Each structure stands twice: as structure tokens, then as C-alpha cells.
Amino acid sequence: MRDFPALRAQWCVGPDRRRRWPARAPWRGEGAEPPATARPPWRSSLALAVFQVVGTQFAAHGQPARAHLAPYGYALLLAGPALLLVRHRHPRIAVFGTAAVTAVYLAAGYPYGPVFLSLVAACVAAVAAGQRIAAWSALGLLWLSHLLIGHWLYRRLPPAGDGPAAWGQELGIAAWAVAVVAAAELVRVRREQWARDRAERAAAARRRADEERLRIARELHDVLAHSISVINVQAGVGLALLDQDPEQARTALTTIKAASKEALGEVRQVLDTLRSSGAAPRSPAPGLDRLEELTQQAASAGLAVRVEVAGERTALPPGTDLAAFRIVQEALTNIVRHSGSRTARVLLRYAPGELELWVDDDGPATADGPTGGGNGLVGMRERAAALGGTVEAGPRPDGGFRVRARIPLVTRVNREEV
């Protein structure tokens, strides 16, 4: 979240605390520095200054009729690159300044050459900064200046004896100006495309991080909620029977020890996965093959679970197997915590291309029963949705509670094989 001084610097906030228009246009370009802190591009400006001076000296050999380069001419050749130092902070000043310097250079009768490169660089910077009108106006003013110099003012300006310019040359200059604008627009479009690509990559990275964070939160919730529920029930039993039936209390404590050990092992597995960058977990993730352990833990908490399998049992992809196990685990945990029923039924139905899970209890719900918006139900829906499935949970007409999950198999298997 941005701090308040930065937010206030961007938005003008009046006494009525209403947000108004920004005091100035934001810096254009993803990841670029704001105009107030951008470093002057002195390397490119220096390189362009050297190229203009050396290139103009070579070009002067083929133009003996033009005026000889004097110190004033060299100063004009260096003035354009000097103005480019502010092209990021003040693009309009740079583009109009280089256009004016180029017009003065032409009016002085100096040789044609790379003097126009400063104006090209300034136009590209101005268009990239969103100052299209300034760039087009500067090029138009330079073209009009060349028309005046070449057709009306040439008698009063150096070099002596210079004649009027050919009108065909003016068409070439106009085409050159259009080409400069088109190149500047192309650079702007490419920069915006790069900025969009960077923004999309950053958004995708944030989405992946959020999804991974949610996955870890679901995993920890499912592990801890189930184990702690068993521990809570057995701790209550142990406390109640500590004096009356020490042997039963010992059994409860044994169950607490086993449940806590299993919870610590699964939490350690999740943490090891987080610590090892890019490495697969050392131990396999739990699946429906551990459903018997799950029912035994539920039985130790006083819940008798009957498991039924319909259809031909097939091997499941690891992700689907883990999701199915966690959904059943969370459904049984909710029965232990929120239902007065001491029996539950789990149905695994293997259909062509689909796994269907049914977890039923006869109720009634306790005072702290689920309302449908807990983290457990949300986690079950998220797990199924990540695989293209659905989860429905709610009370049954006869007073019990039902969790029904559908997870597709064919599409998921094909994706993992690819």
C-alpha cells in the first residue's frame, strides 16, 4: 500500500477530503522512474553530439556551396543534444528546442547532415511521453521554416549566391517528417506493448503467489482442523474420566499423542516443501488409500464411519487423490465438531470420467454448527474448483447434513499427462 505523502503528491486533496484530478500527468512507461527523479540520459546525448559533429564534417565535403562550419555552427550542433538531456522530464521543451535549433542551423546556411537526428530523438521521446501534438507541431514548424528559408528568405540569408530550393525537395522533407512521426508512433506502441506484457507477467506472478498461498492455507487448515478436533474431543474425554476410569483416560491420551504426531508430520511435510525451492516433497501426499486411517481417527473421537464404494475403483492423479482425501477429512471433521450424530456414511462413486463423494450424517447440528461460510467449506469448494469440480453442502430434508463433491477425472488426467 502506498504511503500517504506519495498519495497526496499524486492527488490534490481539498478541505472537503474529496479526490480531485492529479496535479500533473503520471509518468508514462511501466517501471520507469517519475520525471522528478529520472536521470538525464547523458550517455545517449553525448554519443549523438559526437555523431552529429563528426557526421556533419564529413557531409560538408560534398556541399562546398554551403557555409563553412564556424564555432557558431558547432555550438548549434551541440545545442540539440544538450536539449535532449531534458527529453524525459520536459519532452515539450526538448522537441520545440531542438526544432528551433535546427531551424536556426538551416537559416545560417550550414551543411545538411545529421543535425536532424536530435529532432528525431526528441520527437520519439515526446510521442512516447504522450506529447503527440507537441511532436507534430515541432516538425510542422521546422518544415514551414524550411519553406520560408528555401523559397523566400534565401536572398537575405547565407550562403551568398544561394538559389531557391526545388519544390521536389520539399516533398522529400515532408515525407521525411511523416516517417519520423510514424517511427515515433511505432516506438510508442512497442513501449506500451512491453509495458502491458510486464504488467501481465507481474499480475500472473501475483496470481500464482496468491494461489500458492491459498493452497498452503487450505492444506494447513485441513491438517490442523482435523487433528485438533480429535485432540479436543479426546482431551475432554480424558479430563472427564481421569478420576473415574483411568484406563479409558489413558486410551484418550494415547489417541491425542497419535493425532498430534500425525499432525506434526504433515505440517513438517508442508514446511519442507516451502523450504526446498522447486523440489518435490520427500514423502507422498495423502490420498484415498489412507481413508481407513481417517475413519479410525474419527472412531477414536466417537464417530463411527461406514465407507461404501460404488463403481470400479481406478487410480487417481495425485492432485485429485489429495483433494478427495482432504474433502472427506474436512467433512468428517465438521461432523465431529458441529454435529450431534455419532455415525457418518462416506460413499465413493466412480463414474466414467468423474469421482463423486458423498458424506452424510443424521444430525442434529449442535449450537455451534456450521453456517456454510466457514473456512472448511470454502476450502473444499476451492479444492474441487481447482480441478474443475463442484462441492455442494447443506442440510438434508430429513434433518441430517450432506456434503456432495464432484471431481472430473478424464480432463484432469489428460492435462497431467500432457
C-alpha positions as CSV (number, residue, x, y, z in Angstrom):
1,M,0.0,0.0,0.0
2,R,1.3,3.4,-0.9
3,D,2.2,5.8,1.9
4,F,0.1,8.9,2.4
5,P,2.7,11.5,1.3
6,A,3.1,9.8,-2.0
7,L,-0.7,9.5,-2.5
8,R,-1.1,13.2,-1.6
9,A,1.6,14.2,-4.0
10,Q,-0.3,12.5,-6.9
11,W,-3.8,13.6,-6.0
12,C,-4.8,17.0,-4.9
13,V,-6.9,16.6,-1.8
14,G,-9.1,19.6,-0.8
15,P,-10.5,20.6,2.6
16,D,-13.6,18.6,1.8
17,R,-11.4,15.5,1.5
18,R,-12.6,14.7,-2.0
19,R,-10.2,13.4,-4.5
20,R,-9.5,15.7,-7.4
21,W,-7.6,15.5,-10.7
22,P,-3.8,14.8,-10.4
23,A,-1.6,17.8,-10.2
24,R,0.3,16.6,-13.2
25,A,0.2,13.7,-15.6
26,P,1.7,10.5,-14.2
27,W,4.9,9.2,-15.7
28,R,4.2,7.0,-18.7
29,G,6.1,3.8,-19.0
30,E,5.9,0.7,-16.8
31,G,8.6,0.5,-14.2
32,A,10.2,3.9,-15.3
33,E,11.2,6.5,-12.8
34,P,9.0,9.5,-12.3
35,P,10.0,12.7,-14.1
36,A,11.2,14.4,-10.9
37,T,13.8,11.7,-10.2
38,A,14.7,10.4,-13.7
39,R,18.4,10.6,-14.5
40,P,19.4,12.7,-17.5
41,P,20.2,10.5,-20.5
42,W,23.7,11.9,-20.9
43,R,25.3,8.8,-22.5
44,S,23.0,8.8,-25.5
45,S,23.0,12.6,-25.7
46,L,26.9,12.6,-25.7
47,A,27.0,9.9,-28.3
48,L,24.6,11.8,-30.5
49,A,26.6,15.0,-30.1
50,V,29.8,13.3,-31.3
51,F,28.0,11.7,-34.2
52,Q,26.4,15.0,-35.3
53,V,29.7,16.9,-35.2
54,V,31.8,14.2,-37.0
55,G,29.0,13.3,-39.4
56,T,28.4,16.9,-40.4
57,Q,32.2,17.4,-41.0
58,F,32.1,14.5,-43.5
59,A,28.9,15.7,-45.1
60,A,30.4,19.3,-45.5
61,H,33.0,17.9,-48.0
62,G,30.2,17.2,-50.5
63,Q,28.5,20.6,-50.1
64,P,31.1,23.2,-50.9
65,A,28.3,25.8,-51.7
66,R,27.1,25.7,-48.1
67,A,28.6,28.0,-45.4
68,H,31.7,26.8,-43.7
69,L,31.3,25.4,-40.2
70,A,32.2,28.1,-37.7
71,P,32.3,28.0,-33.9
72,Y,28.7,29.1,-34.0
73,G,27.8,26.2,-36.2
74,Y,29.5,23.7,-33.8
75,A,27.6,25.3,-31.0
76,L,24.3,24.7,-32.8
77,L,25.3,21.1,-33.5
78,L,25.9,20.6,-29.7
79,A,22.8,22.6,-28.6
80,G,20.4,19.9,-29.9
81,P,22.0,17.0,-27.9
82,A,22.2,19.3,-24.9
83,L,18.4,19.8,-25.0
84,L,17.9,16.1,-25.2
85,L,19.2,15.8,-21.6
86,V,15.7,17.0,-20.5
87,R,13.7,15.0,-23.0
88,H,12.3,12.7,-20.3
89,R,11.4,15.3,-17.8
90,H,10.3,18.0,-20.2
91,P,9.6,16.5,-23.6
92,R,7.9,19.6,-25.0
93,I,10.8,21.8,-24.2
94,A,13.2,19.3,-25.8
95,V,11.2,18.8,-29.0
96,F,10.5,22.5,-29.6
97,G,14.0,23.5,-28.6
98,T,15.6,21.0,-31.0
99,A,13.3,22.2,-33.8
100,A,14.3,25.8,-33.2
101,V,18.0,24.9,-33.1
102,T,17.6,23.0,-36.3
103,A,15.8,25.9,-38.0
104,V,18.5,28.4,-36.9
105,Y,21.1,26.0,-38.2
106,L,19.4,25.8,-41.6
107,A,18.9,29.5,-41.7
108,A,22.6,30.0,-41.1
109,G,23.4,28.1,-44.3
110,Y,25.4,25.3,-42.7
111,P,25.8,22.0,-44.5
112,Y,22.9,19.4,-44.4
113,G,23.7,16.3,-42.4
114,P,22.9,14.5,-39.1
115,V,21.7,17.7,-37.4
116,F,18.2,16.4,-37.8
117,L,18.9,13.4,-35.5
118,S,18.4,15.5,-32.4
119,L,14.9,16.4,-33.5
120,V,14.2,12.8,-34.4
121,A,15.2,11.7,-30.9
122,A,13.2,14.5,-29.3
123,C,10.1,13.6,-31.3
124,V,10.4,9.9,-30.3
125,A,10.7,10.9,-26.6
126,A,7.7,13.3,-26.9
127,V,5.4,10.8,-28.6
128,A,6.4,8.1,-26.1
129,A,5.6,10.5,-23.3
130,G,2.1,11.2,-24.8
131,Q,3.0,14.6,-26.2
132,R,2.0,13.8,-29.8
133,I,0.7,17.3,-30.6
134,A,4.0,18.8,-29.5
135,A,6.0,16.5,-31.7
136,W,3.8,17.0,-34.7
137,S,3.8,20.8,-34.2
138,A,7.5,20.9,-33.9
139,L,8.0,19.0,-37.1
140,G,5.4,21.2,-38.8
141,L,7.2,24.4,-37.7
142,L,10.5,23.1,-38.9
143,W,9.0,22.3,-42.3
144,L,7.4,25.7,-42.6
145,S,10.7,27.3,-41.6
146,H,12.5,25.4,-44.3
147,L,9.9,26.6,-46.8
148,L,10.4,30.2,-45.8
149,I,14.2,29.8,-45.9
150,G,14.4,27.9,-49.1
151,H,11.9,30.0,-51.2
152,W,11.6,33.5,-49.7
153,L,14.3,34.3,-47.3
154,Y,17.3,32.7,-49.1
155,R,18.4,36.1,-50.6
156,R,18.9,37.6,-47.2
157,L,20.5,34.5,-45.5
158,P,23.8,32.9,-46.1
159,P,25.5,31.5,-48.0
160,A,25.8,34.2,-50.6
161,G,24.5,33.5,-54.1
162,D,22.3,30.7,-52.9
163,G,19.2,30.0,-55.1
164,P,15.7,28.8,-54.3
165,A,15.2,25.2,-53.2
166,A,13.5,22.8,-55.5
167,W,9.9,22.0,-54.7
168,G,10.5,18.3,-55.1
169,Q,12.9,18.6,-52.2
170,E,10.1,20.0,-50.0
171,L,8.1,16.9,-50.8
172,G,11.0,14.7,-49.7
173,I,11.3,16.7,-46.5
174,A,7.6,16.3,-45.8
175,A,7.8,12.6,-46.4
176,W,10.8,12.5,-44.0
177,A,8.7,14.3,-41.3
178,V,5.9,11.8,-41.8
179,A,8.4,9.0,-41.5
180,V,9.7,10.4,-38.2
181,V,6.2,10.7,-36.8
182,A,5.4,7.1,-37.9
183,A,8.6,5.8,-36.4
184,A,7.9,7.7,-33.1
185,E,4.4,6.2,-33.0
186,L,5.8,2.7,-33.7
187,V,8.2,3.2,-30.8
188,R,5.4,4.3,-28.5
189,V,3.2,1.3,-29.5
190,R,6.1,-1.1,-28.8
191,R,6.8,0.5,-25.5
192,E,3.2,0.3,-24.4
193,Q,3.1,-3.3,-25.5
194,W,6.2,-4.1,-23.5
195,A,4.7,-2.3,-20.5
196,R,1.5,-4.3,-20.9
197,D,3.5,-7.5,-21.1
198,R,5.5,-6.7,-18.0
199,A,2.2,-5.8,-16.2
200,E,0.6,-9.1,-17.3
201,R,3.7,-11.1,-16.2
202,A,3.7,-9.3,-12.8
203,A,-0.1,-9.9,-12.4
204,A,0.4,-13.6,-13.4
205,A,3.2,-13.9,-10.8
206,R,1.0,-12.3,-8.2
207,R,-1.9,-14.7,-9.1
208,R,0.4,-17.7,-8.8
209,A,1.7,-16.5,-5.4
210,D,-1.9,-15.9,-4.2
211,E,-2.9,-19.4,-5.4
212,E,0.0,-21.0,-3.7
213,R,-0.7,-19.1,-0.5
214,L,-4.3,-20.3,-0.6
215,R,-3.2,-23.8,-1.3
216,I,-0.9,-23.8,1.7
217,A,-3.6,-22.2,3.8
218,R,-6.0,-25.0,2.8
219,E,-3.5,-27.7,3.4
220,L,-2.6,-26.4,6.9
221,H,-6.3,-25.8,7.8
222,D,-7.3,-29.4,6.8
223,V,-4.4,-30.9,8.7
224,L,-4.7,-28.9,11.8
225,A,-8.5,-28.7,12.0
226,H,-9.0,-32.5,11.8
227,S,-6.2,-33.4,14.2
228,I,-7.0,-30.6,16.7
229,S,-10.7,-31.6,16.6
230,V,-9.7,-35.2,17.5
231,I,-7.3,-33.9,20.2
232,N,-10.0,-31.6,21.6
233,V,-12.6,-34.4,21.9
234,Q,-10.2,-36.9,23.4
235,A,-8.9,-34.3,25.9
236,G,-12.4,-33.7,27.0
237,V,-12.9,-37.5,27.4
238,G,-9.6,-37.8,29.3
239,L,-10.5,-35.0,31.7
240,A,-13.9,-36.4,32.4
241,L,-12.7,-39.9,33.1
242,L,-9.4,-39.1,34.7
243,D,-10.7,-40.0,38.2
244,Q,-13.5,-42.4,37.4
245,D,-11.8,-44.6,34.7
246,P,-8.1,-44.0,34.5
247,E,-7.7,-46.7,31.8
248,Q,-10.1,-45.0,29.5
249,A,-8.3,-41.7,30.1
250,R,-5.0,-43.4,29.2
251,T,-6.6,-44.5,25.9
252,A,-7.7,-40.9,25.2
253,L,-4.2,-39.6,25.9
254,T,-2.8,-42.3,23.6
255,T,-5.1,-41.1,20.8
256,I,-4.1,-37.5,21.5
257,K,-0.4,-38.5,21.2
258,A,-1.0,-40.3,17.9
259,A,-3.1,-37.5,16.4
260,S,-0.6,-34.8,17.4
261,K,2.2,-36.9,16.0
262,E,0.5,-37.3,12.7
263,A,-0.4,-33.6,12.6
264,L,3.2,-32.6,13.2
265,G,4.4,-34.9,10.5
266,E,2.0,-33.4,7.9
267,V,2.8,-29.9,8.9
268,R,6.5,-30.7,8.7
269,Q,5.9,-32.0,5.2
270,V,4.2,-28.8,4.2
271,L,7.1,-26.7,5.6
272,D,9.7,-28.8,4.0
273,T,8.0,-28.2,0.6
274,L,8.1,-24.5,1.3
275,R,11.8,-24.5,2.3
276,S,13.0,-26.6,-0.7
277,S,12.8,-24.3,-3.7
278,G,11.5,-26.2,-6.7
279,A,11.9,-29.6,-5.1
280,A,9.2,-32.2,-4.8
281,P,8.1,-33.3,-1.3
282,R,10.1,-36.3,0.1
283,S,7.0,-38.2,1.2
284,P,3.9,-38.8,-0.9
285,A,0.8,-36.7,-0.3
286,P,-2.1,-38.4,1.5
287,G,-4.8,-39.9,-0.7
288,L,-7.9,-42.1,-0.5
289,D,-5.6,-45.1,0.3
290,R,-5.4,-43.6,3.8
291,L,-9.1,-43.5,4.2
292,E,-9.0,-46.3,6.7
293,E,-6.7,-44.3,9.0
294,L,-9.1,-41.4,8.7
295,T,-12.0,-43.5,9.8
296,Q,-10.0,-44.9,12.7
297,Q,-9.2,-41.4,13.9
298,A,-12.8,-40.4,13.6
299,A,-13.8,-43.6,15.6
300,S,-11.3,-42.6,18.3
301,A,-13.3,-39.3,18.5
302,G,-16.5,-41.2,18.9
303,L,-17.7,-41.1,15.3
304,A,-18.5,-44.4,13.6
305,V,-17.9,-44.1,9.8
306,R,-19.2,-46.5,7.2
307,V,-17.4,-46.4,3.9
308,E,-19.0,-47.6,0.7
309,V,-17.5,-47.8,-2.8
310,A,-19.7,-47.8,-6.0
311,G,-18.3,-48.4,-9.4
312,E,-14.9,-49.7,-10.5
313,R,-12.2,-48.2,-8.4
314,T,-9.4,-46.6,-10.5
315,A,-6.1,-45.0,-9.8
316,L,-6.4,-41.2,-9.4
317,P,-3.9,-38.5,-10.3
318,P,-2.0,-37.2,-7.2
319,G,-3.8,-33.9,-7.2
320,T,-7.3,-35.4,-7.4
321,D,-6.4,-38.1,-4.8
322,L,-5.2,-35.5,-2.4
323,A,-8.3,-33.2,-3.0
324,A,-10.7,-36.2,-2.5
325,F,-8.9,-37.2,0.8
326,R,-9.0,-33.6,2.1
327,I,-12.7,-33.2,1.3
328,V,-13.6,-36.3,3.1
329,Q,-11.3,-35.4,6.0
330,E,-12.9,-31.9,6.3
331,A,-16.4,-33.3,6.1
332,L,-15.8,-35.8,8.9
333,T,-14.1,-33.1,11.0
334,N,-17.2,-30.9,10.6
335,I,-19.3,-33.8,11.8
336,V,-17.1,-34.3,14.9
337,R,-17.2,-30.6,15.7
338,H,-20.6,-29.5,14.8
339,S,-23.0,-32.4,14.7
340,G,-24.7,-34.4,17.4
341,S,-24.6,-37.5,15.3
342,R,-22.2,-40.3,16.2
343,T,-22.5,-42.1,12.8
344,A,-21.5,-41.0,9.3
345,R,-21.6,-42.5,5.8
346,V,-19.0,-42.0,3.1
347,L,-19.8,-43.0,-0.4
348,L,-17.1,-43.1,-3.2
349,R,-18.8,-43.4,-6.6
350,Y,-16.5,-44.0,-9.5
351,A,-18.3,-43.0,-12.7
352,P,-16.9,-42.7,-16.2
353,G,-14.7,-39.6,-16.1
354,E,-15.9,-38.5,-12.7
355,L,-15.4,-39.2,-9.0
356,E,-18.3,-38.4,-6.7
357,L,-18.1,-38.1,-2.9
358,W,-21.0,-38.3,-0.5
359,V,-20.5,-37.7,3.2
360,D,-23.7,-37.8,5.3
361,D,-24.6,-37.6,8.9
362,D,-28.0,-37.8,10.6
363,G,-27.6,-34.7,12.8
364,P,-28.9,-32.8,14.6
365,A,-26.5,-29.8,14.5
366,T,-25.1,-28.6,17.7
367,A,-25.3,-24.9,18.8
368,D,-22.0,-24.1,17.1
369,G,-23.0,-25.9,13.9
370,P,-21.7,-24.8,10.5
371,T,-23.3,-21.8,8.9
372,G,-22.0,-22.6,5.4
373,G,-19.4,-19.8,5.4
374,G,-16.6,-21.4,7.4
375,N,-13.0,-21.9,6.1
376,G,-13.6,-25.7,5.9
377,L,-16.4,-25.5,3.4
378,V,-14.7,-22.7,1.5
379,G,-11.5,-24.9,1.3
380,M,-13.5,-27.9,0.0
381,R,-15.1,-25.8,-2.7
382,E,-11.7,-24.3,-3.7
383,R,-10.1,-27.7,-3.9
384,A,-12.8,-29.0,-6.2
385,A,-13.0,-25.9,-8.3
386,A,-9.2,-26.1,-8.9
387,L,-9.8,-29.5,-10.6
388,G,-12.9,-28.3,-12.5
389,G,-15.4,-29.9,-10.0
390,T,-18.0,-28.7,-7.5
391,V,-18.9,-29.1,-3.9
392,E,-22.5,-28.8,-2.5
393,A,-23.0,-28.8,1.2
394,G,-26.2,-28.2,3.2
395,P,-28.9,-29.8,5.4
396,R,-30.9,-32.7,4.2
397,P,-34.7,-32.8,4.2
398,D,-34.7,-35.4,6.9
399,G,-32.6,-33.3,9.3
400,G,-29.1,-34.5,8.6
401,F,-26.3,-32.8,6.8
402,R,-24.7,-33.8,3.4
403,V,-21.5,-32.9,1.6
404,R,-21.5,-33.8,-2.1
405,A,-18.4,-33.3,-4.3
406,R,-18.0,-34.0,-8.0
407,I,-14.5,-34.1,-9.4
408,P,-13.8,-34.8,-13.1
409,L,-11.2,-37.4,-13.9
410,V,-10.8,-37.6,-17.7
411,T,-9.9,-33.9,-18.3
412,R,-7.6,-33.8,-15.3
413,V,-5.7,-37.0,-16.3
414,N,-5.2,-35.7,-19.8
415,R,-3.8,-32.4,-18.5
416,E,-1.4,-34.1,-16.2
417,E,-0.2,-36.5,-19.0
418,V,0.4,-33.5,-21.2
